[in-house]
Amino acid sequence: MRGVFRLVLRFIEAITDVSGWIAALCLVVSAMVVTEAVVARKLFGVSTIWQTETSIFMLIFVVFVGAGFVQKNEKHLNVDLVIIHLPVKVREITVIVVSIISCLLSGIIAFFSWPMWWEAVIRNEHSESLWGPPLWIPYLFLPLGMSILFLQYVSYIHKKIVRLKKGEVEGIKRAEIKDIEIKRGGRGE
């Protein structure tokens, strides 16, 4: 049974990595599309039809589908004003509890957003713009991203609990604002 669970965790990590790298690529491509739109409009006077929506769709993908990758690498924003003053073990327990709540929230959002996507597929909804792309494409990003985030939280919580049980939390050092050294003084110092 443990072997199957390890395989599932590796699968979650792989999906998260792939989605993160695709999100990063989408960010770059979105910037290129916006640049192309500006050049086409300003230099050549050509009307842009598809560029705005394409870049918006890609940025939606980056935000929602890239969220699991950010969580995996612990690069999300933390408001840790209180927990930085807690003992390390208590801090890790707090992180686990908050992660469980976040896991539940992402699961609930995923659960309720899959039907929204499916409805867009069935109704064949399209954007009202001149280009008119199908709306199931951007509607897919929310449930897909929240599902990946949910799975990544499951993996993350499992890792945290295992480390806590093994007593490996004492060596954990988090980058915190209070650890940043700031030089004070005038111009000559």
N, C-alpha and C positions, 0 to 999 in steps of 0.2 A: 504494500500500500504506500509506503514512503517513497518507493521508486517512482510510482505513478504521480504522486504529488510533486516530487522534484521535477519530473518531466513537464508537468503542467506549469510549474513556476518558471522553468526555462522557456517554455512557449510564451508565457506572458511577457517575460523580459525581451524575447525576440520581437514580438509584436510591438512592444513599446519602443524598442530601438528603431525598428523600421518606420513606424509612424513618426517618430521624432525627426529622423533624417529626411523623410518626405516633407514634413512640415518646414524644416529648414530650407529645403530646396524650393518649396512654394513661396517662402518669404523672398528668396532671391529672384525667382521668376516674377513675382508680383512687382518687385521694384523695377525689373526690366520692362514689364508691360506698361507700367506707369510712365517710365522714361520714354518708351516708344510712342505712347499716346501724346506726350508733351511735344516731342520732336515732330511727329506727324502733323499735329495741329498748328504749332507755331512756325515751323520752317516751311512746310509744304502746303499748309492750309487745308489739309485733308480732315474730314470729319471723322471722329472716333466713335464707333458704335459699341464694340464689344469690350474695350479695354477697362472701363470703369467697373463693370460688373465682374469681369474676370478677376481683377485685382482684389475686389471686395470678397469674392468667393474664396480666393486663395488665403486671404487674411483670416477669414472665418475658420478655414481649415487649420491654419497655424495656431489659432487660439484654442480651439476645442480639441483637435486631434493631437496637437503637440503637448497638451497638458499632462498626459501620462508620462511623457519623456522628461518633462520638467520635474514632476514628482519623483520619478525614479532617481534622478540625479540630485535631489534635494536643492534645487535652484529656485524654488518658488519663494515668494515674499513671506516672511514670517514676522508676526508682531510678537516679539518675545521679551517684551519689557518686564513681564513678571517671571517667566520661567528661567531667565538667565541667573536669577538670584536663588534658585532652588538647588538642592543637592542633585548630583548627576543622575542618580537612580530615580528620584522623584520626577526629575525633568523628563527622563525617557518614558516613564509611565504616563506622564501628561501628554507627551507626543503621541503615544499609542492611543490614548483615549480620544484625542483630537482627530487622529487619523481614522479611527473607527467611525466617528461622527461624519467626517468628510467622505469616507467610503460609502456610508449609508446614503448621504445626500447625492453623491454622484450616481449611485445605483438607482435612486428614486427618479432622478432627472432622466437617466437613460431609459428606465422602464416606461415613463410617460411620454418620452419624445420619439420612441420607435413608431408608435401609432401615427404621430403627426407626419413622420416621413412617409409611412406607407400610404396615408391618405393622399399625399401629394403625388405619389406614384400612380395610384388608382385613378385619381381625378385628372391626371395628366396636366397638372398646373404648370403654367409658364410665367415668367416674369412679364410685367407689362411694358418693358422697354422695347425699343425698336428691334433689338437683337432677339429678345424673347427666349432665353435659355430655359430649360426645364428646371423647376424649383426643387425637384427631388434631390438634385445634386447638392446644393447648399444645406437643404434640410437634413441630409444624411450626416453631415459633419457633427451636429450636436449629439445624436444618440451614439454614433460611432465613437466620438471622442470621450463621452461620459462612460461608455462601456469599457473602453481601454483604461481610462482613469480608475474606474471601479476595480478592474482586475489588477492594475498596478498597485492600488492601495492594499488589496488582499495580499499581494506579494510583499509589499513594504511592511505591513503589520506583522506578517509571519516572521520576517527577518528580525524585526525589532523584538518580538517576543522571544525568539530563539536566543538572541544576544543577551537579553535580560535574564533568561533562565540560566545561561552559561556563565553569567557574571562578567560579561565582556563590556559592560557599559562604563566602567570606571576609566577606561582609556580613551573614551570618546571625547574629542575636543571639537567644538563647534566654533566657527568663525562668528565673532560677536563684535558689535560696535565698541563695547567697553574695552576690548583688547587692542584697538587701533591707537597707535601712539601719535599724538598731535603735537607738533612743535609750536611753541608759543614764542612770540617775540616780534621785534621790529624787522626792518629791511636788512640791516647789517648782520643779522644772526643766521 
